[in-house]
Amino acid sequence: MGMSFMIRALGSAALLALAAGTAAQTSPSAPAEPSGTAHPDAWPPQKSPVRLNKQIEARITDLLARMSLEQKVGQVVQGDIASITPEDVRRYHLGSVFNGGNSDPGGRYNAPAADWLALADAFWTASTNDDPALPRIPAIWGIDAVHGHSNVVGATLFPHNIALGATRDPALMRRIGEITALEMRVTGIDWTFAPTIAVVRDDRWGRSYEGFGEDPAIATSYAGPLVEGLQGRIGARDWLQGGHVIATAKHFLGDGGTDHGKDQGDTRMGEAQLRTLFAGPYQAALKAGVQSVMASFSSWNGSKITGNSSLLTGVLKKRWSFDGFVVGDWNAHGQIPGCTTTNCPQAINAGLDIYMAPDSWKGIWQSTLAGVKSGAIPMARLDEAVRRVLRVKFRAGVFEAPRPSARPFAGRYDLLGAADHRAVARRAVQESLVLLKNSGSLLPLKPGARILVAGDGADNIAKQAGGWTLSWQGTGTTPADFPNATSIWRGIDAAVRAAGGTATLSVDGRMTARPDAAIVVFGEDPYAEFQGDKADVAFDDPATVDNLATMKRLKAAGVPVVAVFLSGRPLWVNPYLNAADAFVAAWLPGSEGAGVADVLFGKQEFRGTLPFSWPKRSDQTPLNVGDPGYDPLFAYGYGLKAKDKGELAPLPEVRANAGGDRNTLFARGKPTAGRRLLIGAPDDLRANPGPDLISARAADRAGQEDSVRLTWTGRGQASAALVGEPVDLTREANGEVALIVSLRVDGAPTALVTLNDVPVTDRVRHQAAVGGWGEIAVPLRCLSPAELSRVTRPFVLSTAGALDLTISAVRFGSPATGAASCS
């Protein structure tokens, strides 16, 4: 971590050194053409389905002639609402604003819908200046409405895309798009950064659940209906208006094929393979008239897409005749060689039309203005970018529309989570469940039976909704934040009571009377983007309740066990498959948990089929249908019906490696990914450190020896540190990612305590006072950029006094209760 001191091991190396194996990783085949330059004439041509309106083009030409240079630059820059005010929009003539996953009106993740609408009005009013010397150009607002209008409390939460891929139902996609657009209009927002039409080729990718499947056929069949659902049909009176919004096809191009599944990584393949795997869904979206395309964070053979003129201009705009605008991703322009987040003429010159500059908007506005004046950015290129932005605004009726709150459907808060909307979401859940095992035809269950419901996911709407739900990572919420939602447990309870049976919720599966069957709901905790990247495809159960032990205990007691697995990707779960009599892949179903009960109790038949191949081994990735040596546990397209023979022979339970989650540093009593835990004296205590300063011993939280207890004696400065090979955490420091320590304080500190050189004494003392398990966190941005690029010690906890605490986990993520201040 580039700290001001080193850790010296006591004794031969350390009082405690725990090692974890390095994950074995399967590399994709070598690229046939290791080049990041496309040959546009090799791509199939496509005409724009939208004819240019001569009247609109004439209005744009007239506007361009009257706009100031500052106004033009403002149209190609957008800032995040957490870093921008309506006055900024007015002063800098910004053409659009957006909110990231953690940005909300007033900084409240659960801000009411009325606050969203009021802020939309404020930005619109600020953009419609009354300066008679300048033309009036209203701003638009973009948002990640990726599984419904999921940033807003009470909105309908549809299953994530991976679940929708299991339905194979394009008509359902159209209806989902329509509902999402309508609920967006309630809050005055007119542009969504959706649909994601990535083709996911490596399930270690933290965004796997945002893709519909591993085969481009699914995304290609869905792209058109989704775009038309969101935008309306080309030529219709309400196209892009009324109850419809501007859609975005993302992330162009190849983001699902990055090496080792690394988010924002490099897709290593030849041009022909890039076309075959990833072009189809975009061509379908363009055919449906999508008006915005988001350039990917990722690279193609080492060339960042955001700066790739052969793809953005040569293929997308010229070969495919795309006449809308290209928007960047979160500060992605800053990753182009030679660029910073505040200065990047390379991006706009390559074909980017709008810089997504969340907190860097003012700097990129100033440097772009200077770049045009100096000639680094040709005036013709700026005018073309502005023309594209204005074209979409005219098509969407923005210039004629009143303020957002006066538009159709605005303020109709009864439409958020409306009954008919939730019915569509419930249908999507029903169609998406995939039955993988059904020994003895256990399913469907009889609703009039005695049912025990267990597992940490049973009554947990945040867990079943996943990432991009009220917050970026989908964490930090409470049950009260989901007023229109139904947990899986609530759905089961209602179904059983309606049939005269009894249902009991017991998270750890403890029972006073033997039930007829048990349903155990468990799976991945919410995550988004790179925080979900993994080193292998094994399921690492994050629960404080041992779900596997629960299943085994129930089965040993003769209780039939149904496993309902919540996940954003297929994972190696052989021990859980063995422990269950029936196993259902429920993905991330969203707000309508009752849809799970509908299928478990036979109200609806299982219809879902796998959109991804299911791994036989924990290191079996990439794993895609059609690959040489294809050998999955369950093949692409697999899915049982209740009437099918559902037996499954016992599976091997040895994990191929212990790579685990890239963002987890310590879990289940040991470090991950080749790190070691060292304790001792800081290196600046060069003299003999004297008596032992700190001791460590195994401890229990949810399982035997799944934690470590550290005790400082108070005799001198001492530290505990996780050490390993240098890693680059620059990406992880983007935004509000923090180092999070899950701990219990058994003895309050008597001196200053620092975590990665940041004082956390008050937080540790608070945890000692409240008792039990909690978290402390320090933002990664507290480190300097130089430190972030080569971090060898991502965790260093130090004190010179007495301290006694137990640590169960150390990870990178979004803290639930806020991080310490860097100062």
Secondary structure, 3 states (H helix, E strand, C coil): CCCCCCEEECCCCCCCCCCCCCCCCCCCCCCCCCCCCCCHHHCCCCCCCCCCCHHHHHHHHHHHHHCCHHHHHHHCEEEECCCCCHHHHHHHCCCEEEECCCCCHHHCCCCCHHHHHHHHHHHHHHHCCCCCCCCCCCCEEEECCCCCCCCCCCCCCCCCHHHHHHHCCHHHHHHHHHHHHHHHHHCCCCEECCCECCCCCCCCCCCHHHCCCCCHHHHHHHHHHHHHHHHCCCCCCCCCCCCCCECEEEEECCHHHCHHHCCCCEECCCHHHHHHHHHHHHHHHHHCCCCEEEECCCEECCEEHHHCHHHHHHHHHHHCCCCCEEECCCCHHHHCCCCECCECHHHHHHCCCEEECCCCHHHHHHHHHHHHHHCCCCHHHHHHHHHHHHHHHHHCCCCCCCCHHHCCCCCCHHHCCCHHHHHHHHHHHHHHCEEEEEHHHCCCCCCCCEEEEECCCCCCHHHHHCCCCCCCCCCCCCHHHCCCCECHHHHHHHHHHHCCCEEEECCCCCCCCCCCEEEEEEECCCCCHHHHCECCCECCCCCCCCHHHHHHHHHHCCCCEEEEEECCCCCECHHHHHHCCEEEEEECCCCECHHHHHHHCCCCCCCCCCCCCECCCCCCCCCCCCCCCCCCCECCCCCECCCCCECCCCCCCCCCCCCCECCEEEECCEECCCCEEEEEEECCCCCCCCCCCEEEEEECCCCCCCEEEEEEECCCCEEEEEECCCECCCCCCCCCCEEEEEEEEEECCCCCEEECCEECHHHHHHHHHHCCEEEEEEEHHHCCHHHHHCECCCEEEEECCEEEEEEEEEEEECCCCCCCCCC
